[in-house]
Amino acid sequence: MILLTEVYKLNEHATNEKKEYSLREILINPEHIFMLREDKKMSERQEKGLLPPDLDERQKFTRIHFSTLNHSAITVVGEVVLTSNKLRGA
């Protein structure tokens, strides 16, 4: 299990411009990951001020897609290469 920081929505039912986000630590089993890619939409949300203010404005985000039946995905703090290295234990 690998410890990462997830960016998640506080208010699922708000309109897109009024959604607020927060951070939480999560544990991920790397064996269930299907794909990683940069989450540019989260970077756009950060530019609009929708993410926690304590995040560095240069911060990048990675979208992790899981190989589960419901094809779920989450966004974590960190660029794709750094996230990949952490998941591989490098």
PyMOL Python script that loads the backbone (N, CA, C, O; Angstrom):
from pymol import cmd

cmd.read_pdbstr("""\
ATOM      1  N   MET A   1       0.843  -1.180   0.000  1.00  0.00           N
ATOM      2  CA  MET A   1       0.000   0.000   0.000  1.00  0.00           C
ATOM      3  C   MET A   1       0.888   1.242   0.000  1.00  0.00           C
ATOM      4  O   MET A   1       1.904   1.299   0.693  1.00  0.00           O
ATOM      5  N   ILE A   2       0.485   2.230  -0.789  1.00  0.00           N
ATOM      6  CA  ILE A   2       1.247   3.463  -0.953  1.00  0.00           C
ATOM      7  C   ILE A   2       0.396   4.638  -0.467  1.00  0.00           C
ATOM      8  O   ILE A   2      -0.783   4.747  -0.807  1.00  0.00           O
ATOM      9  N   LEU A   3       1.007   5.512   0.329  1.00  0.00           N
ATOM     10  CA  LEU A   3       0.314   6.686   0.861  1.00  0.00           C
ATOM     11  C   LEU A   3       0.435   7.854  -0.121  1.00  0.00           C
ATOM     12  O   LEU A   3       1.538   8.247  -0.499  1.00  0.00           O
ATOM     13  N   LEU A   4      -0.719   8.403  -0.528  1.00  0.00           N
ATOM     14  CA  LEU A   4      -0.779   9.558  -1.423  1.00  0.00           C
ATOM     15  C   LEU A   4      -1.766  10.573  -0.850  1.00  0.00           C
ATOM     16  O   LEU A   4      -2.495  10.278   0.098  1.00  0.00           O
ATOM     17  N   THR A   5      -1.781  11.765  -1.431  1.00  0.00           N
ATOM     18  CA  THR A   5      -2.733  12.806  -1.019  1.00  0.00           C
ATOM     19  C   THR A   5      -3.752  13.011  -2.128  1.00  0.00           C
ATOM     20  O   THR A   5      -3.405  13.392  -3.246  1.00  0.00           O
ATOM     21  N   GLU A   6      -5.017  12.753  -1.804  1.00  0.00           N
ATOM     22  CA  GLU A   6      -6.110  12.876  -2.765  1.00  0.00           C
ATOM     23  C   GLU A   6      -6.734  14.268  -2.689  1.00  0.00           C
ATOM     24  O   GLU A   6      -6.847  14.851  -1.611  1.00  0.00           O
ATOM     25  N   VAL A   7      -7.137  14.788  -3.847  1.00  0.00           N
ATOM     26  CA  VAL A   7      -7.947  16.000  -3.926  1.00  0.00           C
ATOM     27  C   VAL A   7      -9.372  15.520  -4.166  1.00  0.00           C
ATOM     28  O   VAL A   7      -9.630  14.793  -5.125  1.00  0.00           O
ATOM     29  N   TYR A   8     -10.307  15.928  -3.292  1.00  0.00           N
ATOM     30  CA  TYR A   8     -11.686  15.453  -3.434  1.00  0.00           C
ATOM     31  C   TYR A   8     -12.673  16.599  -3.256  1.00  0.00           C
ATOM     32  O   TYR A   8     -12.361  17.613  -2.632  1.00  0.00           O
ATOM     33  N   LYS A   9     -13.873  16.422  -3.815  1.00  0.00           N
ATOM     34  CA  LYS A   9     -14.928  17.433  -3.762  1.00  0.00           C
ATOM     35  C   LYS A   9     -15.620  17.381  -2.409  1.00  0.00           C
ATOM     36  O   LYS A   9     -15.951  16.306  -1.908  1.00  0.00           O
ATOM     37  N   LEU A  10     -15.834  18.550  -1.825  1.00  0.00           N
ATOM     38  CA  LEU A  10     -16.588  18.631  -0.575  1.00  0.00           C
ATOM     39  C   LEU A  10     -18.081  18.628  -0.836  1.00  0.00           C
ATOM     40  O   LEU A  10     -18.850  18.108  -0.027  1.00  0.00           O
ATOM     41  N   ASN A  11     -18.501  19.200  -1.950  1.00  0.00           N
ATOM     42  CA  ASN A  11     -19.922  19.343  -2.247  1.00  0.00           C
ATOM     43  C   ASN A  11     -20.207  18.764  -3.622  1.00  0.00           C
ATOM     44  O   ASN A  11     -20.035  19.446  -4.632  1.00  0.00           O
ATOM     45  N   GLU A  12     -20.640  17.515  -3.669  1.00  0.00           N
ATOM     46  CA  GLU A  12     -20.893  16.807  -4.931  1.00  0.00           C
ATOM     47  C   GLU A  12     -22.026  17.414  -5.749  1.00  0.00           C
ATOM     48  O   GLU A  12     -22.028  17.286  -6.973  1.00  0.00           O
ATOM     49  N   HIS A  13     -22.993  18.075  -5.103  1.00  0.00           N
ATOM     50  CA  HIS A  13     -24.199  18.504  -5.809  1.00  0.00           C
ATOM     51  C   HIS A  13     -24.193  19.968  -6.218  1.00  0.00           C
ATOM     52  O   HIS A  13     -25.194  20.465  -6.735  1.00  0.00           O
ATOM     53  N   ALA A  14     -23.095  20.661  -6.000  1.00  0.00           N
ATOM     54  CA  ALA A  14     -23.009  22.067  -6.384  1.00  0.00           C
ATOM     55  C   ALA A  14     -22.717  22.188  -7.877  1.00  0.00           C
ATOM     56  O   ALA A  14     -22.267  21.238  -8.518  1.00  0.00           O
ATOM     57  N   THR A  15     -22.981  23.378  -8.416  1.00  0.00           N
ATOM     58  CA  THR A  15     -22.611  23.610  -9.810  1.00  0.00           C
ATOM     59  C   THR A  15     -21.091  23.625  -9.905  1.00  0.00           C
ATOM     60  O   THR A  15     -20.408  23.803  -8.896  1.00  0.00           O
ATOM     61  N   ASN A  16     -20.563  23.442 -11.100  1.00  0.00           N
ATOM     62  CA  ASN A  16     -19.118  23.280 -11.283  1.00  0.00           C
ATOM     63  C   ASN A  16     -18.311  24.440 -10.702  1.00  0.00           C
ATOM     64  O   ASN A  16     -17.249  24.205 -10.126  1.00  0.00           O
ATOM     65  N   GLU A  17     -18.777  25.675 -10.831  1.00  0.00           N
ATOM     66  CA  GLU A  17     -18.020  26.821 -10.335  1.00  0.00           C
ATOM     67  C   GLU A  17     -18.061  26.930  -8.804  1.00  0.00           C
ATOM     68  O   GLU A  17     -17.203  27.598  -8.226  1.00  0.00           O
ATOM     69  N   LYS A  18     -19.015  26.306  -8.139  1.00  0.00           N
ATOM     70  CA  LYS A  18     -19.151  26.456  -6.694  1.00  0.00           C
ATOM     71  C   LYS A  18     -18.643  25.265  -5.904  1.00  0.00           C
ATOM     72  O   LYS A  18     -18.758  25.244  -4.678  1.00  0.00           O
ATOM     73  N   LYS A  19     -18.090  24.285  -6.572  1.00  0.00           N
ATOM     74  CA  LYS A  19     -17.564  23.123  -5.863  1.00  0.00           C
ATOM     75  C   LYS A  19     -16.310  23.519  -5.111  1.00  0.00           C
ATOM     76  O   LYS A  19     -15.453  24.228  -5.638  1.00  0.00           O
ATOM     77  N   GLU A  20     -16.208  23.062  -3.895  1.00  0.00           N
ATOM     78  CA  GLU A  20     -15.006  23.295  -3.115  1.00  0.00           C
ATOM     79  C   GLU A  20     -14.303  21.962  -2.936  1.00  0.00           C
ATOM     80  O   GLU A  20     -14.937  20.907  -2.915  1.00  0.00           O
ATOM     81  N   TYR A  21     -13.000  22.022  -2.808  1.00  0.00           N
ATOM     82  CA  TYR A  21     -12.186  20.816  -2.731  1.00  0.00           C
ATOM     83  C   TYR A  21     -11.364  20.820  -1.454  1.00  0.00           C
ATOM     84  O   TYR A  21     -11.092  21.867  -0.867  1.00  0.00           O
ATOM     85  N   SER A  22     -10.981  19.632  -1.044  1.00  0.00           N
ATOM     86  CA  SER A  22     -10.127  19.476   0.129  1.00  0.00           C
ATOM     87  C   SER A  22      -9.122  18.372  -0.151  1.00  0.00           C
ATOM     88  O   SER A  22      -9.155  17.739  -1.206  1.00  0.00           O
ATOM     89  N   LEU A  23      -8.225  18.147   0.806  1.00  0.00           N
ATOM     90  CA  LEU A  23      -7.192  17.127   0.682  1.00  0.00           C
ATOM     91  C   LEU A  23      -7.347  16.094   1.782  1.00  0.00           C
ATOM     92  O   LEU A  23      -7.786  16.409   2.888  1.00  0.00           O
ATOM     93  N   ARG A  24      -6.978  14.845   1.465  1.00  0.00           N
ATOM     94  CA  ARG A  24      -6.944  13.791   2.477  1.00  0.00           C
ATOM     95  C   ARG A  24      -5.916  12.746   2.059  1.00  0.00           C
ATOM     96  O   ARG A  24      -5.672  12.523   0.873  1.00  0.00           O
ATOM     97  N   GLU A  25      -5.326  12.117   3.063  1.00  0.00           N
ATOM     98  CA  GLU A  25      -4.369  11.045   2.786  1.00  0.00           C
ATOM     99  C   GLU A  25      -5.132   9.765   2.499  1.00  0.00           C
ATOM    100  O   GLU A  25      -6.136   9.467   3.147  1.00  0.00           O
ATOM    101  N   ILE A  26      -4.643   9.006   1.513  1.00  0.00           N
ATOM    102  CA  ILE A  26      -5.251   7.727   1.161  1.00  0.00           C
ATOM    103  C   ILE A  26      -4.156   6.695   0.952  1.00  0.00           C
ATOM    104  O   ILE A  26      -3.009   7.035   0.661  1.00  0.00           O
ATOM    105  N   LEU A  27      -4.523   5.441   1.102  1.00  0.00           N
ATOM    106  CA  LEU A  27      -3.618   4.329   0.816  1.00  0.00           C
ATOM    107  C   LEU A  27      -4.106   3.642  -0.449  1.00  0.00           C
ATOM    108  O   LEU A  27      -5.290   3.329  -0.573  1.00  0.00           O
ATOM    109  N   ILE A  28      -3.192   3.408  -1.390  1.00  0.00           N
ATOM    110  CA  ILE A  28      -3.543   2.804  -2.681  1.00  0.00           C
ATOM    111  C   ILE A  28      -2.759   1.521  -2.875  1.00  0.00           C
ATOM    112  O   ILE A  28      -1.569   1.446  -2.569  1.00  0.00           O
ATOM    113  N   ASN A  29      -3.449   0.510  -3.391  1.00  0.00           N
ATOM    114  CA  ASN A  29      -2.799  -0.728  -3.782  1.00  0.00           C
ATOM    115  C   ASN A  29      -2.394  -0.582  -5.252  1.00  0.00           C
ATOM    116  O   ASN A  29      -3.261  -0.585  -6.126  1.00  0.00           O
ATOM    117  N   PRO A  30      -1.091  -0.453  -5.542  1.00  0.00           N
ATOM    118  CA  PRO A  30      -0.643  -0.227  -6.922  1.00  0.00           C
ATOM    119  C   PRO A  30      -1.010  -1.340  -7.900  1.00  0.00           C
ATOM    120  O   PRO A  30      -1.012  -1.118  -9.110  1.00  0.00           O
ATOM    121  N   GLU A  31      -1.315  -2.512  -7.402  1.00  0.00           N
ATOM    122  CA  GLU A  31      -1.662  -3.629  -8.286  1.00  0.00           C
ATOM    123  C   GLU A  31      -2.996  -3.423  -8.994  1.00  0.00           C
ATOM    124  O   GLU A  31      -3.290  -4.111  -9.972  1.00  0.00           O
ATOM    125  N   HIS A  32      -3.808  -2.483  -8.510  1.00  0.00           N
ATOM    126  CA  HIS A  32      -5.135  -2.258  -9.087  1.00  0.00           C
ATOM    127  C   HIS A  32      -5.189  -1.025  -9.989  1.00  0.00           C
ATOM    128  O   HIS A  32      -6.273  -0.569 -10.352  1.00  0.00           O
ATOM    129  N   ILE A  33      -4.033  -0.490 -10.348  1.00  0.00           N
ATOM    130  CA  ILE A  33      -3.995   0.712 -11.182  1.00  0.00           C
ATOM    131  C   ILE A  33      -3.907   0.329 -12.657  1.00  0.00           C
ATOM    132  O   ILE A  33      -3.100  -0.509 -13.059  1.00  0.00           O
ATOM    133  N   PHE A  34      -4.764   0.969 -13.444  1.00  0.00           N
ATOM    134  CA  PHE A  34      -4.810   0.724 -14.884  1.00  0.00           C
ATOM    135  C   PHE A  34      -4.019   1.784 -15.655  1.00  0.00           C
ATOM    136  O   PHE A  34      -3.313   1.462 -16.610  1.00  0.00           O
ATOM    137  N   MET A  35      -4.139   3.056 -15.235  1.00  0.00           N
ATOM    138  CA  MET A  35      -3.529   4.131 -16.003  1.00  0.00           C
ATOM    139  C   MET A  35      -3.325   5.358 -15.124  1.00  0.00           C
ATOM    140  O   MET A  35      -4.081   5.600 -14.183  1.00  0.00           O
ATOM    141  N   LEU A  36      -2.277   6.135 -15.453  1.00  0.00           N
ATOM    142  CA  LEU A  36      -2.011   7.434 -14.831  1.00  0.00           C
ATOM    143  C   LEU A  36      -1.964   8.476 -15.936  1.00  0.00           C
ATOM    144  O   LEU A  36      -1.453   8.210 -17.024  1.00  0.00           O
ATOM    145  N   ARG A  37      -2.500   9.667 -15.658  1.00  0.00           N
ATOM    146  CA  ARG A  37      -2.351  10.771 -16.599  1.00  0.00           C
ATOM    147  C   ARG A  37      -2.466  12.092 -15.847  1.00  0.00           C
ATOM    148  O   ARG A  37      -3.033  12.151 -14.756  1.00  0.00           O
ATOM    149  N   GLU A  38      -1.923  13.143 -16.442  1.00  0.00           N
ATOM    150  CA  GLU A  38      -1.997  14.465 -15.825  1.00  0.00           C
ATOM    151  C   GLU A  38      -3.452  14.921 -15.773  1.00  0.00           C
ATOM    152  O   GLU A  38      -4.200  14.732 -16.733  1.00  0.00           O
ATOM    153  N   ASP A  39      -3.852  15.517 -14.658  1.00  0.00           N
ATOM    154  CA  ASP A  39      -5.210  16.040 -14.507  1.00  0.00           C
ATOM    155  C   ASP A  39      -5.161  17.560 -14.694  1.00  0.00           C
ATOM    156  O   ASP A  39      -4.990  18.311 -13.734  1.00  0.00           O
ATOM    157  N   LYS A  40      -5.314  17.994 -15.939  1.00  0.00           N
ATOM    158  CA  LYS A  40      -5.242  19.416 -16.266  1.00  0.00           C
ATOM    159  C   LYS A  40      -6.469  20.174 -15.771  1.00  0.00           C
ATOM    160  O   LYS A  40      -6.384  21.367 -15.479  1.00  0.00           O
ATOM    161  N   LYS A  41      -7.603  19.496 -15.674  1.00  0.00           N
ATOM    162  CA  LYS A  41      -8.809  20.157 -15.163  1.00  0.00           C
ATOM    163  C   LYS A  41      -8.619  20.581 -13.708  1.00  0.00           C
ATOM    164  O   LYS A  41      -9.113  21.629 -13.291  1.00  0.00           O
ATOM    165  N   MET A  42      -7.901  19.762 -12.939  1.00  0.00           N
ATOM    166  CA  MET A  42      -7.662  20.123 -11.546  1.00  0.00           C
ATOM    167  C   MET A  42      -6.732  21.335 -11.470  1.00  0.00           C
ATOM    168  O   MET A  42      -6.884  22.178 -10.586  1.00  0.00           O
ATOM    169  N   SER A  43      -5.777  21.425 -12.385  1.00  0.00           N
ATOM    170  CA  SER A  43      -4.903  22.599 -12.438  1.00  0.00           C
ATOM    171  C   SER A  43      -5.716  23.851 -12.760  1.00  0.00           C
ATOM    172  O   SER A  43      -5.454  24.918 -12.205  1.00  0.00           O
ATOM    173  N   GLU A  44      -6.696  23.727 -13.648  1.00  0.00           N
ATOM    174  CA  GLU A  44      -7.578  24.851 -13.974  1.00  0.00           C
ATOM    175  C   GLU A  44      -8.398  25.266 -12.757  1.00  0.00           C
ATOM    176  O   GLU A  44      -8.593  26.457 -12.515  1.00  0.00           O
ATOM    177  N   ARG A  45      -8.874  24.295 -11.996  1.00  0.00           N
ATOM    178  CA  ARG A  45      -9.634  24.599 -10.780  1.00  0.00           C
ATOM    179  C   ARG A  45      -8.760  25.329  -9.766  1.00  0.00           C
ATOM    180  O   ARG A  45      -9.221  26.224  -9.058  1.00  0.00           O
ATOM    181  N   GLN A  46      -7.500  24.935  -9.708  1.00  0.00           N
ATOM    182  CA  GLN A  46      -6.581  25.610  -8.791  1.00  0.00           C
ATOM    183  C   GLN A  46      -6.396  27.069  -9.203  1.00  0.00           C
ATOM    184  O   GLN A  46      -6.370  27.956  -8.350  1.00  0.00           O
ATOM    185  N   GLU A  47      -6.268  27.319 -10.501  1.00  0.00           N
ATOM    186  CA  GLU A  47      -6.126  28.687 -11.004  1.00  0.00           C
ATOM    187  C   GLU A  47      -7.350  29.540 -10.666  1.00  0.00           C
ATOM    188  O   GLU A  47      -7.227  30.747 -10.460  1.00  0.00           O
ATOM    189  N   LYS A  48      -8.528  28.917 -10.608  1.00  0.00           N
ATOM    190  CA  LYS A  48      -9.768  29.622 -10.268  1.00  0.00           C
ATOM    191  C   LYS A  48      -9.945  29.799  -8.764  1.00  0.00           C
ATOM    192  O   LYS A  48     -10.895  30.449  -8.327  1.00  0.00           O
ATOM    193  N   GLY A  49      -9.043  29.229  -7.968  1.00  0.00           N
ATOM    194  CA  GLY A  49      -9.131  29.374  -6.520  1.00  0.00           C
ATOM    195  C   GLY A  49     -10.076  28.403  -5.842  1.00  0.00           C
ATOM    196  O   GLY A  49     -10.518  28.655  -4.721  1.00  0.00           O
ATOM    197  N   LEU A  50     -10.398  27.293  -6.502  1.00  0.00           N
ATOM    198  CA  LEU A  50     -11.336  26.326  -5.938  1.00  0.00           C
ATOM    199  C   LEU A  50     -10.667  25.283  -5.044  1.00  0.00           C
ATOM    200  O   LEU A  50     -11.352  24.564  -4.317  1.00  0.00           O
ATOM    201  N   LEU A  51      -9.339  25.192  -5.089  1.00  0.00           N
ATOM    202  CA  LEU A  51      -8.611  24.205  -4.283  1.00  0.00           C
ATOM    203  C   LEU A  51      -8.092  24.859  -3.006  1.00  0.00           C
ATOM    204  O   LEU A  51      -8.052  26.086  -2.911  1.00  0.00           O
ATOM    205  N   PRO A  52      -7.693  24.050  -2.024  1.00  0.00           N
ATOM    206  CA  PRO A  52      -7.180  24.611  -0.773  1.00  0.00           C
ATOM    207  C   PRO A  52      -6.053  25.613  -1.027  1.00  0.00           C
ATOM    208  O   PRO A  52      -5.180  25.361  -1.856  1.00  0.00           O
ATOM    209  N   PRO A  53      -6.064  26.741  -0.325  1.00  0.00           N
ATOM    210  CA  PRO A  53      -5.086  27.803  -0.584  1.00  0.00           C
ATOM    211  C   PRO A  53      -3.649  27.446  -0.191  1.00  0.00           C
ATOM    212  O   PRO A  53      -2.715  28.127  -0.614  1.00  0.00           O
ATOM    213  N   ASP A  54      -3.457  26.398   0.603  1.00  0.00           N
ATOM    214  CA  ASP A  54      -2.100  26.045   1.027  1.00  0.00           C
ATOM    215  C   ASP A  54      -1.333  25.243  -0.020  1.00  0.00           C
ATOM    216  O   ASP A  54      -0.167  24.915   0.202  1.00  0.00           O
ATOM    217  N   LEU A  55      -1.954  24.917  -1.154  1.00  0.00           N
ATOM    218  CA  LEU A  55      -1.246  24.231  -2.240  1.00  0.00           C
ATOM    219  C   LEU A  55      -0.418  25.244  -3.019  1.00  0.00           C
ATOM    220  O   LEU A  55      -0.874  26.356  -3.284  1.00  0.00           O
ATOM    221  N   ASP A  56       0.794  24.859  -3.383  1.00  0.00           N
ATOM    222  CA  ASP A  56       1.654  25.707  -4.199  1.00  0.00           C
ATOM    223  C   ASP A  56       0.994  25.904  -5.563  1.00  0.00           C
ATOM    224  O   ASP A  56       0.457  24.957  -6.137  1.00  0.00           O
ATOM    225  N   GLU A  57       1.032  27.123  -6.076  1.00  0.00           N
ATOM    226  CA  GLU A  57       0.375  27.427  -7.357  1.00  0.00           C
ATOM    227  C   GLU A  57       0.995  26.689  -8.534  1.00  0.00           C
ATOM    228  O   GLU A  57       0.371  26.586  -9.590  1.00  0.00           O
ATOM    229  N   ARG A  58       2.209  26.173  -8.376  1.00  0.00           N
ATOM    230  CA  ARG A  58       2.880  25.408  -9.446  1.00  0.00           C
ATOM    231  C   ARG A  58       2.581  23.919  -9.367  1.00  0.00           C
ATOM    232  O   ARG A  58       3.068  23.145 -10.191  1.00  0.00           O
ATOM    233  N   GLN A  59       1.790  23.512  -8.391  1.00  0.00           N
ATOM    234  CA  GLN A  59       1.507  22.100  -8.151  1.00  0.00           C
ATOM    235  C   GLN A  59       0.838  21.456  -9.361  1.00  0.00           C
ATOM    236  O   GLN A  59      -0.022  22.067  -9.995  1.00  0.00           O
ATOM    237  N   LYS A  60       1.231  20.229  -9.680  1.00  0.00           N
ATOM    238  CA  LYS A  60       0.609  19.430 -10.736  1.00  0.00           C
ATOM    239  C   LYS A  60      -0.215  18.326 -10.073  1.00  0.00           C
ATOM    240  O   LYS A  60      -0.047  18.043  -8.887  1.00  0.00           O
ATOM    241  N   PHE A  61      -1.112  17.701 -10.856  1.00  0.00           N
ATOM    242  CA  PHE A  61      -2.009  16.681 -10.337  1.00  0.00           C
ATOM    243  C   PHE A  61      -2.031  15.480 -11.277  1.00  0.00           C
ATOM    244  O   PHE A  61      -1.871  15.619 -12.490  1.00  0.00           O
ATOM    245  N   THR A  62      -2.231  14.301 -10.695  1.00  0.00           N
ATOM    246  CA  THR A  62      -2.299  13.058 -11.469  1.00  0.00           C
ATOM    247  C   THR A  62      -3.653  12.404 -11.262  1.00  0.00           C
ATOM    248  O   THR A  62      -4.136  12.292 -10.135  1.00  0.00           O
ATOM    249  N   ARG A  63      -4.258  11.974 -12.356  1.00  0.00           N
ATOM    250  CA  ARG A  63      -5.514  11.210 -12.314  1.00  0.00           C
ATOM    251  C   ARG A  63      -5.130   9.738 -12.369  1.00  0.00           C
ATOM    252  O   ARG A  63      -4.469   9.295 -13.308  1.00  0.00           O
ATOM    253  N   ILE A  64      -5.550   8.982 -11.351  1.00  0.00           N
ATOM    254  CA  ILE A  64      -5.267   7.542 -11.275  1.00  0.00           C
ATOM    255  C   ILE A  64      -6.547   6.783 -11.612  1.00  0.00           C
ATOM    256  O   ILE A  64      -7.576   6.966 -10.962  1.00  0.00           O
ATOM    257  N   HIS A  65      -6.475   5.939 -12.624  1.00  0.00           N
ATOM    258  CA  HIS A  65      -7.611   5.111 -13.035  1.00  0.00           C
ATOM    259  C   HIS A  65      -7.360   3.688 -12.556  1.00  0.00           C
ATOM    260  O   HIS A  65      -6.271   3.143 -12.734  1.00  0.00           O
ATOM    261  N   PHE A  66      -8.375   3.098 -11.950  1.00  0.00           N
ATOM    262  CA  PHE A  66      -8.248   1.756 -11.391  1.00  0.00           C
ATOM    263  C   PHE A  66      -8.876   0.716 -12.303  1.00  0.00           C
ATOM    264  O   PHE A  66      -9.836   0.994 -13.022  1.00  0.00           O
ATOM    265  N   SER A  67      -8.322  -0.474 -12.261  1.00  0.00           N
ATOM    266  CA  SER A  67      -8.824  -1.590 -13.082  1.00  0.00           C
ATOM    267  C   SER A  67      -9.872  -2.378 -12.307  1.00  0.00           C
ATOM    268  O   SER A  67      -9.742  -3.584 -12.099  1.00  0.00           O
ATOM    269  N   THR A  68     -10.912  -1.668 -11.887  1.00  0.00           N
ATOM    270  CA  THR A  68     -12.006  -2.291 -11.139  1.00  0.00           C
ATOM    271  C   THR A  68     -13.244  -2.364 -12.024  1.00  0.00           C
ATOM    272  O   THR A  68     -13.252  -1.817 -13.127  1.00  0.00           O
ATOM    273  N   LEU A  69     -14.266  -3.021 -11.558  1.00  0.00           N
ATOM    274  CA  LEU A  69     -15.480  -3.173 -12.353  1.00  0.00           C
ATOM    275  C   LEU A  69     -16.137  -1.837 -12.682  1.00  0.00           C
ATOM    276  O   LEU A  69     -16.692  -1.674 -13.768  1.00  0.00           O
ATOM    277  N   ASN A  70     -16.081  -0.884 -11.764  1.00  0.00           N
ATOM    278  CA  ASN A  70     -16.724   0.407 -12.018  1.00  0.00           C
ATOM    279  C   ASN A  70     -15.773   1.436 -12.627  1.00  0.00           C
ATOM    280  O   ASN A  70     -16.162   2.588 -12.820  1.00  0.00           O
ATOM    281  N   HIS A  71     -14.538   1.046 -12.932  1.00  0.00           N
ATOM    282  CA  HIS A  71     -13.548   1.916 -13.581  1.00  0.00           C
ATOM    283  C   HIS A  71     -13.405   3.256 -12.855  1.00  0.00           C
ATOM    284  O   HIS A  71     -13.382   4.311 -13.490  1.00  0.00           O
ATOM    285  N   SER A  72     -13.312   3.211 -11.547  1.00  0.00           N
ATOM    286  CA  SER A  72     -13.207   4.436 -10.768  1.00  0.00           C
ATOM    287  C   SER A  72     -11.864   5.123 -10.985  1.00  0.00           C
ATOM    288  O   SER A  72     -10.898   4.517 -11.448  1.00  0.00           O
ATOM    289  N   ALA A  73     -11.835   6.400 -10.637  1.00  0.00           N
ATOM    290  CA  ALA A  73     -10.614   7.193 -10.772  1.00  0.00           C
ATOM    291  C   ALA A  73     -10.590   8.244  -9.671  1.00  0.00           C
ATOM    292  O   ALA A  73     -11.635   8.688  -9.196  1.00  0.00           O
ATOM    293  N   ILE A  74      -9.388   8.634  -9.272  1.00  0.00           N
ATOM    294  CA  ILE A  74      -9.206   9.688  -8.284  1.00  0.00           C
ATOM    295  C   ILE A  74      -8.093  10.612  -8.754  1.00  0.00           C
ATOM    296  O   ILE A  74      -7.312  10.255  -9.636  1.00  0.00           O
ATOM    297  N   THR A  75      -8.023  11.796  -8.166  1.00  0.00           N
ATOM    298  CA  THR A  75      -6.944  12.737  -8.453  1.00  0.00           C
ATOM    299  C   THR A  75      -6.081  12.878  -7.219  1.00  0.00           C
ATOM    300  O   THR A  75      -6.585  13.037  -6.107  1.00  0.00           O
ATOM    301  N   VAL A  76      -4.765  12.819  -7.425  1.00  0.00           N
ATOM    302  CA  VAL A  76      -3.824  12.978  -6.320  1.00  0.00           C
ATOM    303  C   VAL A  76      -2.877  14.138  -6.616  1.00  0.00           C
ATOM    304  O   VAL A  76      -2.693  14.539  -7.765  1.00  0.00           O
ATOM    305  N   VAL A  77      -2.286  14.660  -5.550  1.00  0.00           N
ATOM    306  CA  VAL A  77      -1.325  15.743  -5.662  1.00  0.00           C
ATOM    307  C   VAL A  77       0.011  15.172  -6.129  1.00  0.00           C
ATOM    308  O   VAL A  77       0.515  14.210  -5.549  1.00  0.00           O
ATOM    309  N   GLY A  78       0.584  15.765  -7.175  1.00  0.00           N
ATOM    310  CA  GLY A  78       1.881  15.337  -7.682  1.00  0.00           C
ATOM    311  C   GLY A  78       1.847  15.108  -9.185  1.00  0.00           C
ATOM    312  O   GLY A  78       0.827  14.695  -9.737  1.00  0.00           O
ATOM    313  N   GLU A  79       2.978  15.381  -9.845  1.00  0.00           N
ATOM    314  CA  GLU A  79       3.037  15.143 -11.281  1.00  0.00           C
ATOM    315  C   GLU A  79       3.079  13.644 -11.583  1.00  0.00           C
ATOM    316  O   GLU A  79       3.393  12.833 -10.712  1.00  0.00           O
ATOM    317  N   VAL A  80       2.764  13.297 -12.809  1.00  0.00           N
ATOM    318  CA  VAL A  80       2.628  11.903 -13.219  1.00  0.00           C
ATOM    319  C   VAL A  80       3.909  11.105 -12.962  1.00  0.00           C
ATOM    320  O   VAL A  80       3.845  10.010 -12.403  1.00  0.00           O
ATOM    321  N   VAL A  81       5.056  11.631 -13.356  1.00  0.00           N
ATOM    322  CA  VAL A  81       6.309  10.884 -13.207  1.00  0.00           C
ATOM    323  C   VAL A  81       6.627  10.643 -11.735  1.00  0.00           C
ATOM    324  O   VAL A  81       7.020   9.538 -11.362  1.00  0.00           O
ATOM    325  N   LEU A  82       6.463  11.654 -10.902  1.00  0.00           N
ATOM    326  CA  LEU A  82       6.728  11.490  -9.472  1.00  0.00           C
ATOM    327  C   LEU A  82       5.748  10.516  -8.822  1.00  0.00           C
ATOM    328  O   LEU A  82       6.130   9.707  -7.977  1.00  0.00           O
ATOM    329  N   THR A  83       4.486  10.602  -9.224  1.00  0.00           N
ATOM    330  CA  THR A  83       3.476   9.671  -8.688  1.00  0.00           C
ATOM    331  C   THR A  83       3.795   8.250  -9.115  1.00  0.00           C
ATOM    332  O   THR A  83       3.711   7.322  -8.311  1.00  0.00           O
ATOM    333  N   SER A  84       4.161   8.078 -10.379  1.00  0.00           N
ATOM    334  CA  SER A  84       4.524   6.760 -10.887  1.00  0.00           C
ATOM    335  C   SER A  84       5.709   6.184 -10.129  1.00  0.00           C
ATOM    336  O   SER A  84       5.698   5.011  -9.756  1.00  0.00           O
ATOM    337  N   ASN A  85       6.728   6.997  -9.900  1.00  0.00           N
ATOM    338  CA  ASN A  85       7.903   6.541  -9.146  1.00  0.00           C
ATOM    339  C   ASN A  85       7.529   6.123  -7.724  1.00  0.00           C
ATOM    340  O   ASN A  85       8.031   5.122  -7.213  1.00  0.00           O
ATOM    341  N   LYS A  86       6.660   6.881  -7.103  1.00  0.00           N
ATOM    342  CA  LYS A  86       6.242   6.547  -5.742  1.00  0.00           C
ATOM    343  C   LYS A  86       5.464   5.231  -5.731  1.00  0.00           C
ATOM    344  O   LYS A  86       5.648   4.414  -4.830  1.00  0.00           O
ATOM    345  N   LEU A  87       4.608   5.023  -6.714  1.00  0.00           N
ATOM    346  CA  LEU A  87       3.820   3.787  -6.795  1.00  0.00           C
ATOM    347  C   LEU A  87       4.687   2.564  -7.076  1.00  0.00           C
ATOM    348  O   LEU A  87       4.347   1.450  -6.677  1.00  0.00           O
ATOM    349  N   ARG A  88       5.808   2.775  -7.766  1.00  0.00           N
ATOM    350  CA  ARG A  88       6.730   1.676  -8.061  1.00  0.00           C
ATOM    351  C   ARG A  88       7.752   1.472  -6.941  1.00  0.00           C
ATOM    352  O   ARG A  88       8.554   0.540  -6.985  1.00  0.00           O
ATOM    353  N   GLY A  89       7.714   2.349  -5.946  1.00  0.00           N
ATOM    354  CA  GLY A  89       8.641   2.225  -4.836  1.00  0.00           C
ATOM    355  C   GLY A  89      10.014   2.775  -5.122  1.00  0.00           C
ATOM    356  O   GLY A  89      10.974   2.456  -4.421  1.00  0.00           O
ATOM    357  N   ALA A  90      10.118   3.607  -6.155  1.00  0.00           N
ATOM    358  CA  ALA A  90      11.422   4.187  -6.524  1.00  0.00           C
ATOM    359  C   ALA A  90      11.721   5.423  -5.703  1.00  0.00           C
ATOM    360  O   ALA A  90      12.772   6.040  -5.877  1.00  0.00           O
TER     361      ALA A  90
END
""", "prot")
cmd.dss("prot")
cmd.show_as("cartoon", "prot")
cmd.util.cbc("prot")
cmd.orient("prot")
